[in-house]
């Protein structure tokens, strides 16, 4: 088997893993961003901070399923890639796992006690469990696409401090900014009153450092580490989408701005994964030690069985995700915020307008 040229099934599973991670970043990305805003937009108002958290409370756990599927897919489809990642990224991934576990506690325990100290403590946990995972994912993916030192036994020899190189740290900053912006735009769709106005103002501020840092990171990657010139296209899409976020946010086209941020994250993800192919983990010390899609994969039979499972179950997962987002799409706010009128109220107001008794009446015929 050629260690560089992958088969159709191997290529398909590399693309599927990229799809799973993109789904995770598109959906869980705004969860992380919303949590980062608990302090920035919640300020000293406990009820307002609770409202911010409530916007993602019904869906955050479903969004996490995508990373579980992505990790399990790497384990089953590319076991050597999985083993090598944990040999060098173990401490970073362990810290990430701890933060995701603590994050669950923050969602479950925050409302269990009325003490201001108790509530404020869990609010800080929310902020950290939004910021740190975004930072760690950015550092990890930047090093995966850049490459690390790998010995002939496929063990990563780059240390934890070695992962904190300039490109890796910039990747972490970009992920934090992109998810923060994404979550802020999500809040413009799910909140009302002053909270909604504050989210719009903050998004207008965040978009500019996100554009600058994102452009530097992706252009650096494309020029120094990408294996394909074709990834200039999704890079351009991501850049145009981020500029569109700035324009649309200024116009207060909230839905369109959020879709533009989805497009920007998608374009950035395609750039990274597309430029990584046909490798899954490049070696910076010796190219011969690099892990490729063809060389790190499971057998064709295993990939075929996995493909059948995906064909059966993926439509169910996508249907549930769409349903959950649609059911919980309504705006929420504190008691002091003006609430949007209900369907009944709108119908009653329309009835009163149509049959206003003060309106001129037609003259009776003789």
TORMARTOR-437767 format. One record per residue: x negated, y negated, z negated of N, C-alpha, C in turn. Coordinates in steps of 0.001 Angstrom, whole numbers, plus 524288, in hexadecimal, padded with zeros to 5 digits. Atoms other than C-alpha are relative to their C-alpha. Last residue first. Layout:
REM TORMARTOR-437767
XYZXYZXYZ/...
END
This chain:
REM TORMARTOR-437767
7FA8A80168800D593CA872A7F7F6078039D803EB802A2/7FD19801177FB2C92F29730C27F558805A77FEBB7FEA9/7FBD37FC4D7FEDF927C872F927E894803007FE6E804E5/7FAD08025D8006591B6A727B07E90880429803F78018C/7FD838011C7FADF90F0572FC37E6CC805877FDF97FF31/7FCA87FBC37FE54908FC72E467D94D8027F7FEA980543/7FB35801B37FD428FD677259A7D68F803258049F801DE/800CA801157FA738F3C172C227CD26805197FE598027D/80045805A57FF3F8F5EC72AAC7BE8E7FF747FE97805C2/7FAC480243800548FAE8738987BD867FFFA7FA18800B1/80037804708039F8EE0073DE37C28D805477FD417FFEE/7FAAE80130801858F15D74A7B7C973800277FBB17FBE5/7FC767FF377FB978E4DF74CC77D136805947FE4C7FEBC/8012D803D47FBF28DC21746A87C6EF803D88007080484/7FE4C80521801D18E29F74E347BBF27FF117FBCD80422/7FA3C8000F8000F8E15E75AEA7C37E801FF7FA977FE6D/7FE56800797FA878D30D7583B7C67E805ED7FFB680062/801038055D7FE4E8D071755967B822801C87FF2D8059F/7FC3B8036E8028E8D7347624F7B4407FF3D7FA58801CB/7FAE27FF327FD918CF9376A267BE62804167FC517FDB0/80033802507FACD8C2A8764357B9D58054280089802C3/7FFEB805B1800818C607767247ABA97FFEE7FD5680553/7FABA80191801A98C98E7753F7AED0800727FA137FFA4/7FC9F7FF877FB798BCE6777347B6828058F7FE417FEA9/7FEC47FAA37FE988B530771F17AB058037E8000F804CB/7FA8D7FE60800A18AFAE7643C7AAA0800CD8059F801C3/7FD498003F7FAFB8A0F1762F57A91180593801EF7FF64/7FF987FAFC7FD6B89D0B760C379AE9802B57FF5F80548/7FB317FFA07FCEA89851753B2795BC800218051480313/800B5800F57FA7288D8A7566A78BFB8053E8003D802CA/80001805A17FEFA89048754CD77D847FF7C7FEBE805CA/7FAC380220800C28947B762F677BAB800437FA3080152/7FE8B8009180578887B2767AE7817C805617FD887FFAA/80214804978029D886A276C0178F88801A67FFEE7FA5B/7FEE18000B8059288956776F97991E7FD8D7FB237FD9E/80318803968033388A587777C7A7E68019E800727FA48/7FD56804C2801B488FD6783687AEBF7FC5C7FCA97FC99/801F9804917FD358870278D247B5E8802477FADF7FE03/801F4803C0803D8888B47984F7AC407FDE27FB0580292/7FC7A8004B804808916B7A0FE7B4A47FE547FBB37FC3F/7FB1F8028D7FE6B889D979E107C11F803B17FF447FB5B/8011A8058D7FF1187C997A1027BB27805077FD198015E/801358027F804FF8818A7ADD67B58B7FF0B7FA23800B0/7FB3D8007D8031B888107B1EC7C2527FF037FD117FAF0/7FCBC804107FD8B87BF67AF267CA78804E37FF0F7FCC3/802A7804FE800E4873737B6F17C1218033C7FB8380236/7FF478018F8057787D457C22C7C0E37FD8A7FAAA7FEFA/7FA8080163800B787DC57C2BF7CFBE801087FE3A7FA69/7FF288051C7FD9986EE87C24A7D0AC805A27FE2F7FF49/802AE803F18032786D7E7CD787C6F3801047FA898022C/7FD1480076804DF877B47D5B37CDEA7FDA67FBB87FC91/7FB27802FE7FF148718C7D3067DB3B803417FF437FB11/800F6805977FF7C8645F7D7517D58F804E47FCDB80151/7FEFF80321804B3869507E4797D0A07FF407FA1F800B6/7FB347FECD802D586B1F7ED0D7DC9D8012C7FBF17FBCE/7FB96800B57FC6D861087E7607E5FD80530800D17FD26/7FF35805A57FF50857697E6297DAB7804B17FEEF8037B/7FDC98021D804D8858FB7F4767D708801237FA2D8007B/7FA8F7FE4780030856CC7F8AA7E536802B17FDCA7FB20/7FD228031E7FC2C84A6A7F07B7E5AD805C58016B80003/7FF10805218024D845617F6A57D9258032D7FC89803AC/7FC0B7FF438040E847098043C7DF018015D7FAC37FD80/7FB127FEF27FD5D83F947FFED7EB2580474800A27FC13/7FE00804F67FDF4834AA7F9B57E32D8053F800BE802B5/7FE538033980475832CE806337DB7D802607FAE6801E9/7FB3A7FDA48020F8326A80E487E80D8022D7FCCB7FB72/7FBAF801907FCAA8288D805017EE3780531802367FE00/7FF457FCEA7FB4381F71807127E2CA804AD7FE038031E/7FE7B7FA96800FD81C627FC407D92E800AB802D280535/7FA857FE6B8001B8154C7EFD57DD04800BA805B67FE71/7FE167FFDB80563808137EA207D94C80574802597FF86/803297FCD680383800A17ECF27E5EF8022D800A17FA8B/800647FA8B7FE5280ABC7E8737EFBA7FD36803617FBFD/7FABF7FDCD7FFF480E967DBD87E8D37FFC7805CC8015E/7FCB98014B7FB888004E7D9107E630805688026E7FF74/7FB8D7FC727FF9D7F8417D8987D9BD803827FE2B80475/7FAC6802527FFCA7EB2D7D1D17DB658042C8043A80066/7FD067FE78804AA7DF037D9477D74B805917FDD47FFF4/7FED87FA677FFA77D8E87D8B17E4DC80336801EC7FB5E/7FB377FF357FCF97DA0A7C9E47E48680186805BC8005E/8014C7FC687FBC37CFE27C9667D9B18050E80144802E5/805747FE78800667CF7B7BF007CEF87FE3D8037B8047A/80369804707FED37DC0B7B7B87D2167FA3A8017A7FFEF/8049A7FFF6803707E48E7C3D07D3047FC677FB8E8019D/805328008E7FD9B7F1F17C1B37D9247FBAC8000A7FBE0/803808025C803DC7FE017C71E7D2367FA8F7FFA480259/7FCC6800E88049C809E87CB017DA4D7FCBF7FDA57FB9B/802347FE9A80517803597C9D97E783804277FF657FBC7/7FEC07FA9C8016E809CB7CA3D7F4F97FD70801D17FADF/7FFC37FB5A7FCAD80F937C0377F1887FB6F8001D803D7/8029E7FBB2802BA80B917B58C7E7D37FFAE804E98035D/805A2800AF7FF8A80EDA7AA407F0FD7FCEB804497FD56/8017D7FF5A7FA8881CCA7AF0C7F2887FA297FF7B800CC/7FFDD7FA6D7FEB781E3E7B0DA7E3DF7FE5D800FE805A8/803AF7FD068033B819AF7A3117E0B37FFE4805BE80183/80561801827FEC78205279C177EC027FC188034F7FCFF/801497FD787FB0882CF07A3C57EA287FA6B7FEA3801A1/800B27FA6C800EE82D2579F837DBEA7FE86802EF804EF/804F87FF45802BC82AD3791347DF4D7FEF1805CB7FF19/80442800F97FC54835C4791767E9557FAAC800D17FD8F/800317FBB67FC4183F30797C87DFBB7FB887FF5F803DC/802267FB87802C583BD678E017D51E7FF8B804AF803AB/8057F801188011483DF0782BB7DE917FD64804967FD3B/802EE7FF517FB2884AA07888A7E3C47FA287FF1E7FF1A/800167FA627FEE085023789E57D60B7FCB680124804DA/803F07FDDF8039384C0F77BC47D3907FFBA805E880078/8052A8015D7FDF885376777C87DFD27FBB4802097FC6F/801247FC5F7FBC285F7077F387DB3A7FAAB7FEDF80267/801307FAF68026085EF9777787CE807FEBD8040D8042F/8052C8006A8026285E0976AB27D6007FE668052F7FD80/803DB7FFB07FBD28699A76EA57DE927FA727FFB37FDD5/800077FAB97FDEB87202771597D2AD7FBE0800B980434/8022F7FC4F803CE86E27764B07CC0E7FFBA8059480207/7FDDD7FB4F7FD7E86FFC75B507D75A7FDF2804AD7FCE7/7FC917FD348039386D5F74FD37CE528031180456802C0/7FABC800AB7FDE186796747E17D9B0804278026E7FC73/7FF04805AC8000085AEA7467F7D1F9805797FEC680204/7FF19801878056C85B71755107CF3F8012B7FA2C7FFA4/7FABE7FE658017A85D1E757AA7DDBB801497FE967FA60/7FC238032E7FD288511C74FD17E168805838013C7FE2A/8007680576801A48483C7558C7D6F1804357FCA280288/7FE078005C8055984D1A763677D9597FFED7FA557FE2E/7FA49800667FFAD84AFF7615E7E7F0802717FFB47FA9A/7FEE8805747FE9883CA075EBA7E53A805E27FF278005A/8010780323804AC83C4076BCC7DE32800E27FA2D80111/7FBC57FF35803C7842F1772957E99E7FF2F7FCBA7FB1F/7FB818030F7FE368397B76CB17F3868047C800667FC10/80146805918007C82DE2771EC7EBCD804A57FC9380186/800028015F8058E833D177F797EA037FF067FA287FF43/7FA8D7FFDE801C3837017805D7F8908005C7FE607FA44/7FD8F804D37FE158292C77C157FBEE805AF7FFB07FE46/8024B8044280315823A5786E67F3568027D7FACE8018F/7FD118007A804EF82D3E7905D7F99A7FDC67FBD37FC6C/7FA7C8013D7FF078272B78CE4806E6803307FFD27FAF3/7FF72805B17FFD0818DF78C39802A5805C97FE7A800A4/7FDC3801F1804E081AAB79A6E7FEE47FFDC7FA0C7FF9F/7FA4E8007A7FF94818BC79E4D80D1B8026E7FDAE7FB13/7FEC9805647FE7880A2879B6480C18805DF7FF218004E/7FCC1800C67FB618088A7A7FE80491800E77FA3B8010C/801C47FC8C7FBD07FEE27AD677FAAE8030E7FF448050A/7FBEF7FD657FCF3800817A2347F1067FDA48034780462/7FEED7FA91801847F53C79F7E7E79580400802D180371/804377FD018026F7EE1B792B97EA478011A805D27FF78/80527800D37FDA57F61378A897F3D07FBDC803BE7FDE3/7FFD17FEC77FA738039278FA57F0727FA9F7FF9380283/7FF5F7FA5B7FF2D800F07900F7E1E27FFB280165805C6/804CB7FD7F801E77FBA3782337E16880048805E280109/803D6801187FBDE8074377DC47E9B37FAB7802607FE8C/7FEE67FCC27FB7381087784B37E0537FC2C7FF0780474/8008B7FA668010E80A7F77F217D3EA800B880342804EE/8058D7FEC5800DA80874771287D8B27FF37805DF7FF5E/802C08009F7FB0681643770687DE3E7FA37801677FF76/7FEA67FBA77FC8E81C57776037D1E97FD1F7FFB28052E/802B17FB4F801DC8150176C807C92180118804A48038F/805AE800BB7FFA08194B760B27D1347FD1D804F87FE69/80197800557FA848275E764EC7D38F7FA137FFCB80074/7FF497FAC87FDCF829407691F7C5637FE4A80024805B2/8048A7FCC38015B8234975C5B7C08E800788058F80215/804C98021B7FDA382DB3755547C8B97FB19802DC7FE45/800D97FE387FAAE8399F75DE37C5CF7FAC27FE2180239/8030A7FB257FF98838A975C417B72B7FE908016680597/80560800D7801D483CF974DF37B6E27FC9F804D18010D/80262803EC7FCA58494274F427BF2D7FA687FEC77FE7B/8015D7FD667FB1484C6C75BDC7B7FD7FD5F7FC38803C2/804C27FCFD800DF84BC17545C7AB1A7FE4E802CE804F9/804748039A800888559A74A3F7AFD47FAE9803067FF6B/80110802587FAE485F0A7549C7B4B87FB517FC517FFC8/802797FBFC7FCC285DD775C397A80E7FEBD7FDE580569/8056E7FF768019F8608774FDC7A0437FD248041280335/802D78049C7FE2286CE274D337A8287FA39800557FE91/800857FF8C7FA55871AF75B177A5DB7FCE07FB668023B/803AB7FBB57FF1B86F0575A197975F7FF17800D2805D4/80552801F78009A8757F74CCE796E37FBF58043A800F7/801298048E8033A88258751F879C2A7FA457FE737FFEB/7FCEA804AD7FEE7883AF75FB17A1857FDE27FB7A7FCBF/7FED0803608047687BB476C2E7A272803187FB39801CE/7FD177FD398040987A6F777E97AB95801A87FC977FB70/7FB647FD4A7FDF687619772567B89B803888021D7FBB6/7FCB1803EF7FD7486C98768127B371805038026A8021D/7FCF8802C4803F18679D772977AA38803667FBBE8025F/7FBB67FC878018B8636D77ADB7B5DD803807FD5A7FBF5/7FC0E800747FBE385B7E76F597BADC804A98038B7FEE0/7FD9880526800B08545B76F167ADD48043B7FF1980417/7FC517FFC880454851E177DAB7AE9E802C67FAE37FF12/7FBBC7FC867FE6484BB877C917BC14804328004A7FBB8/7FCC0802E97FC5184367770EF7B7F4804D08033080182/7FDAD8043D8030E83E62778707AC2A803A77FCBB8036E/7FBA27FDD3802F783C61784777B495802B17FBD17FCB9/7FBF97FE4A7FC528343077CF37BE74804BE8022E7FD1D/7FD59804867FDBC82C8A775937B41B8048A801A280382/7FD40802D4804288293E781C27AC408031B7FB738024E/7FB777FCE880190825FD789C07B866803257FD2B7FBC9/7FC218004A7FBCF81D3377EDB7BD7D804E8803167FE98/7FD92805318002F8160D77D897B07E804497FF8F80420/7FCB080052804A18136E78C2E7AFF1802DD7FADB7FFA9/7FB647FCC87FF0480E8078C5E7BDEB803BE7FFE37FB67/7FC99803277FCA780584781027BAA4804EE803038015E/7FD72803E68034F800387890E7AF558039C7FC798032E/7FC287FD6B803517FD7A794847B85E802F47FC247FC9E/7FB9D7FE897FCA37F6CB78BFB7C29080453802987FCD4/7FD088048F7FE247EE58785617B83F804AF8016780362/80337803087FC637EA88792437B199803367FB738021F/7FECB8058D800BC7F1ED797607A5CB7FC557FC9880334/7FB12801187FD457F1697A55D7AAC8801737FA407FFA5/8011D800667FA6E7E32D7A5E47A6DB804DC7FEE980336/801DF8054E7FF0B7E72E7A2E7798EF7FEC97FF2A805C0/7FB8680384800A57EF2C7AF637990A7FE617FA61800FA/7FE0C80093805567E37A7B6B279E6E804C17FC6A7FFE0/7FF6E805878015D7E1617BAE07AC96802707FF927FA8F/8041080173803C27DD627C9347ACC1800157FA347FEA4/801038059F7FFAB7E9967CE877B33C7FC1F7FE807FBC0/7FF1F802D6804E17E8737DD427B3D77FEAF7FA42800DA/7FB398032E7FFB47E9FA7E33D7C1638016D7FD847FAC4/7FBD67FCC2802387DF987EDBC7BEB6805407FD2C7FFD6/7FEAD7FBB57FC6B7D61A7E6E27C800804448039E7FE04/804527FC477FF737D6B77DA827BF79801A68048180397/7FE277FAA58009A7E01F7CF4C7C1B87FB66803B4800C1/8044E7FC417FF9D7DD5B7C0B67C01D80205805797FEBF/802EC7FF75804DE7E9AE7B8D37C2907FB8C803D9800EA/8037C7FB8F800907F1117B3EC7CE6F7FD0E7FFD07FADE/80564801D17FF5E7F73B7A7167D2717FC34804947FFFF/800B7801647FA7E804B57AD167D4A97FA7C7FE058010C/7FEE97FB7B7FCA4804957B44F7C7AC7FEF87FEA2805AE/8048C7FC87800037FDCF7A9117C0AD800D2804DB80351/80445802C07FD728084E79F3D7C4947FB27803788003F/7FF557FF8C7FA58812A57A9337C12E7FBC07FD1A802F9/800837FA9D7FE2C80DAA7AAD97B34B8005E80057805EF/805867FE768005F80B6C79C627B0947FF3E8057780235/80300803077FC3681905798E57B58E7FA428017680005/7FEE47FDF77FAD181F977A3F07AE377FCE07FD1680425/802AD7FAF87FF768189D79FC27A1CD801128027580553/805A2800DA7FF9881CD2791897A31B7FD1C8051980106/800E4802967FAF982B04795077A5D97FA277FF29800E7/7FF877FC337FBBD82AD879EC479A947FF187FD9880564/804527FC447FFC48251A794417919B800A3804358042C/804EF8021E7FE0882E9A7892D794B07FBCD80431800B2/7FF44801CB7FAA783BD478FBD7936D7FAE37FE4E8026A/7FEEE7FB5E7FCD883894797ED78783801CA7FE9C8057E/804CE7FD027FF128320378C057817F800F5804B58037D/80389803357FCE283E137837B7831E7FB0A803078015B/7FDFE800597FAA78474678E1F77E6C7FC3B7FCF680380/8011C7FAE57FDA383EBB790A477289801F080012805A3/805848001A7FE8283F527820F76FB47FE548052F8026A/800548036A7FB7084E26782DC76FE97FA5C7FFA1801EC/7FEC87FCD97FB6384D3C78E9E766E3800117FCB8804F4/804257FC207FF33846317865B75CCB801038033D804E5/8046E802A17FD8784FB077AF075E737FB8B803CD80119/7FEAF801227FA9285B51783C675BAB7FB677FD8C802E1/7FF6C7FB0C7FD31855677896574F3D800E97FEFF805D8/805477FDE37FF708510477C0874A7F8000E8050D8031E/802C6802E97FBE785E7E7764774D397FA798020E800EB/804478033D801F0864BA7813F745177FD487FD238047E/7FEE6805887FF1C8717B7860074B237FB9F7FC5D7FE42/8006D802F3804E586D447942F74C83800B77FA4180139/7FE947FCBC8048286FD179EE27569A7FFFD7FD0B7FAD6/7FAE6801988020E8704B7957976229801A28030F7FB27/7FFA7805AF800D2861CF7964A76561805097FE697FD4F/8000D801A880574860E77A4FF762FA801087FA367FF25/7FC717FD2780366864857AB8B76FEC800957FD817FA97/7FAA5800287FE0285EC87A219779D5803CF802617FC17/7FE3A80574800108527779FCF771D68059D7FF8F801ED/7FE81801608055B850F57AE5C76F37802187FA717FFB7/7FB0A7FD5A80102851097B11F77DD2801FF7FE9C7FA8B/7FBF8803107FD51846647A6EF77F8780567802687FF2D/7FE9380426803A683E1C7ADF27757D804577FCA180244/7FD307FD798045083E487B9D677E7A801D97FBE47FC11/7FADB7FE937FDFE83AC27B1AB78A7280347802B37FBD2/7FCD4804B87FF7B82FBA7AB33782E48057A8014480209/7FE91801CF8053D82A557B85F77E96803897FB3880057/7FBF27FC82801FE82AB97BD7178C92801DB7FE4B7FA9B/7FB3C801157FD1B8232E7B1A4791948047F8034E7FDED/7FE0A804F780208819007B345786E88051A7FE84802AE/7FE047FEE58053E817977C19178ADD802397FB0C7FD87/7FAD97FD917FF668167C7BDAD7992B80264801607FAB7/7FC6B803F87FDFF80B6D7B42B796068057E8023B8008A/7FEE6803B38042F8049E7BE3178D74803DE7FBCE801C2/7FD207FDA58045B805BE7C90C797A4801807FBF97FBDB/7FC32803F58018E802067C1347A3B0802E6801A07FB0E/80262805288007E7F5807C8B77A6A0803987FBC97FDEB/805557FF8E801F47F8C17D7157A4E47FD767FAAE7FF36/800017FFA5805AE8073E7D4297A5E17FA83800A27FDCD/7FE06804D680253805D97CF497B3CD7FFB2800327FA14/8042F803EA7FFC47FD497DADC7B78F801AE7FAD67FD9F/804177FEA9803CB807527E4B07B2DD7FBB37FBE67FFED/7FDEA800958054E8129B7DE197BA0D7FBBE800FD7FBF2/7FF77805AA800D280AD47DCD47C6A9801CD7FEF27FA6D/8055F801DF800CB807077EB287C5A67FFF17FA197FF23/801ED7FEE58054E815497EEEB7C36E7FA757FE0B7FF05/805998012D7FFAF81A267E8067CFC97FD78800E87FAAA/801A9800527FA8A828067ECE97D2837FA207FF2980099/7FE947FB6D7FCE782BE77F1F37C50F7FDC37FFE180582/801AF7FB2680295824EF7E8727BBF2800FB804C380378/805B07FFC17FF7E826977DD087C55E7FDF8805187FDB8/8012B7FEDC7FA82835127E0167C6527FA2680035800F9/7FF347FA637FF30836697E0DC7B7877FEB88018B80598/804267FD26802AC830627D3527B6528007D805DA800C6/804EF801017FD438395E7CD8D7C0B37FB828030A7FD83/7FFE87FD067FB20845797D4127BAF07FADB7FF4A802F8/800537FA848018D842327CED27AD747FFD780374804D8/805827FEF28011B83F537C1827B36B7FF408059E7FE2E/80331800127FB3F84CB17C1417B9E27FA41801357FEE5/800157FAC67FDA7853E77C5917ADB07FC6180026804C0/804D77FD5080170850137B8C67A7217FF90805668027D/80444801E87FCB685AC17B1977AEA37FADC802CC7FED3/7FF7A7FD9B7FADA865127BA0C7A8257FBAA7FE54803AA/801B67FA968008685FF07B5FA79ACD80094802FC8051E/805B67FF888003C8608F7A78879E6C7FE3E805AF7FFC6/802797FDA47FB6586EA47A80C7A3547FA2F801177FF70/7FD577FB627FDE5878717A50D798687FCE2802F380425/7FF017FBBD803A686F4E79C6579038802B5804BA80275/802627FB287FE0586A697944279BA880131804B57FC93/7FF857FFCA7FA4C872CE7880979A317FDB6804FE80240/7FB2F7FD5E7FE658747378ABA78BA28008480075805E7/800E47FA5A80041866327872F7890F804C7802F3801FC/803FE7FEAB7FC1B8687C7794A78DAA7FF2A805E88002B/7FD6C8003A7FAE78751B77854785D67FC328018580452/7FCE17FB497FF7486DED77CC777992802C78004080540/803BC7FBD37FEE9863EC7721277B98802D680530800A2/80198800887FA8886F347687177C977FC0E8043380179/7FBB97FE317FCA98750F76D7176FF07FE807FFB8805BD/7FFA77FA4D8004E8681C76C21768C3804328021E8039F/7FA817FE7A800628661875E1C76D5D8006F805F280028/7FEE77FE988056B85836759AE76A8280584801F37FF1A/801C1803E9803BE8539B759F07789380146801C07FA6B/7FCDE7FF67804B885B8B763AF7808B7FEBD7FC167FBD1/7FACB802327FF388562D75ED578D818036F8006C7FB29/8004E804907FC908477F7609178B90805487FD6A800BC/801E28049F802CB849137696D77FBE8003E7FB218036A/7FD3D8002F805008519B774257858A7FE5A7FB347FCE0/7FD1D804E4800A984C46770B879301802E37FF967FAD6/803D680436800A1841D677B547931B802B07FAD17FEE0/8021F7FFA88055084CDB7850E790D97FBE67FBC87FF02/7FBFA801D9803A2853D17807179D317FDE7800197FA6D/7FFBF805B07FFB384747782007A4F9804087FDAE7FC58/804A180229802968453B78FF27A0628003D7FA0D7FFE8/7FF697FEEC8059785332793607A4197FB697FDC27FCF0/7FCE380447802408514878C437B115801438010A7FA47/802D6804F27FFE8845F2795547B42D8032D7FB917FDC1/80220800E48053B84D857A14A7AFC67FCF07FAEC7FFC1/7FBD87FFD1803E7855AF7A05D7BC207FDF87FEF07FA7B/7FBA9803657FE8184C5679C1B7C6EC8041C7FFAA7FBB5/801A080573800878405F7A1DA7C028804647FC3980175/80108801438057D846C67AF077BE0E7FEA37FA3F7FF5B/7FAF480041802A684C657AFB27CBC17FF6D7FE7E7FA4B/7FD90804E67FE4F83EFA7AC4F7D11E8055C7FF597FD78/8026A80445802F1839237B7197C8D3802447FABB801A6/7FE607FF9E80576842E67C0E77CE247FDA97FB8F7FCC0/7FA8A801AD80069840C67BC5A7DC2A801E0800157FA59/8000E805B07FF6C831EA7BD8F7DAEE805837FDD17FF69/80222801EC804F8833FB7CB517D5C47FF9B7FA0A80027/7FBE37FF9B803F483CCD7CDF77E1687FE267FE027FAB4/7FC2F804327FF1B832B17C8C07EB0780450800217FBE2/802B0804DF801668280D7D1887E54E803CA7FB6F80093/8000180068805AA831D77DC867E5D47FCCE7FB687FE05/7FAC38011D801FA834C67DA497F43B7FFE87FF537FA1C/7FEF58058E7FF07826567D98F7F796805537FE6D7FDDC/80376802EA80381824097E6B67F132800D67FA2280098/7FDD67FFB08054982FF27EC5C7F8007FCA97FCFF7FC19/7FB338031B8004882B687E7758056080239800057FA7D/7FBA17FDC77FD1D81DAC7ECB580370804C67FC767FF6A/7FC0C7FD01802DA812797E44B7FEE28041F80245803A3/7FB0B8004D7FD348067F7E052806ED80419803597FD40/7FE94805747FF0F7FB1B7DDEA7FDAB8055D7FF9080279/7FF7E802B5804FE7F82C7EAF97F72D8016D7FA40800A8/802DB804E97FFC27FAFA7F289803A7800F87FCED7FB03/7FCB0804B6800008000080000800007FC907FB1B80000/
END
